[in-house]
Amino acid sequence: MARQNFAHRSGVKVHVCRQHGVWFDDEETLEDLVEWVKSGGLAAAREEQRDEESHNERIKARLARERLDGSFDPAEEWPF
């Protein structure tokens, strides 16, 4: 079981087990998480994740294009 920040940005620490799910230290932790979700935190985290995935897909597409046309230079420094 690993302790981590829920949704990587909530500030609420939870215990996560791949087999058994998410565990809270106490009722206050759950209440803090519910307040974070109600305030729009989860929606913002999901939007940020979608933006990051979209960015990664654009990078993959660019890499694929450059490999196909031979212009890929691994020594080139990319602005990430």
C-alpha positions, -999 to +999 in steps of 0.1 A: +000+000+000+014+034-010+005+068+005-001+095-021-017+128-028-052+121-042-054+131-079-018+143-075-029+178-065-057+176-039-035+180-009-054+151+007-032+121+015-047+087+010-034+051+010-037+033-023-036-004-029-039-018-064-058-048-052-080-032-025-085+004-036-082+037-016-081+039+022-085+070+043-068+076+076-099+090+093-133+106+086-117+140+084-096+129+055-127+118+036-145+151+045-115+170+032-116+151-001-153+156-005-148+194+000-120+194-026-143+176-051-172+200-044-150+230-049-141+218-085-107+203-077-114+169-093-128+185-125-097+207-127-074+178-122-092+158-149-090+187-173-053+191-166-048+154-172-066+156-206-045+186-216-013+167-207-025+136-226-033+158-256+002+174-254+018+140-253-002+128-283+010+158-303+046+151-294+041+114-305+026+125-338+054+150-344+080+122-337+063+099-361+062+125-389+098+134-384+109+098-384+089+091-416+103+121-436+139+116-422+141+150-405+143+135-370+175+146-353+179+130-319+206+156-310+181+184-315+169+199-283+131+200-281+113+227-261+093+206-237 
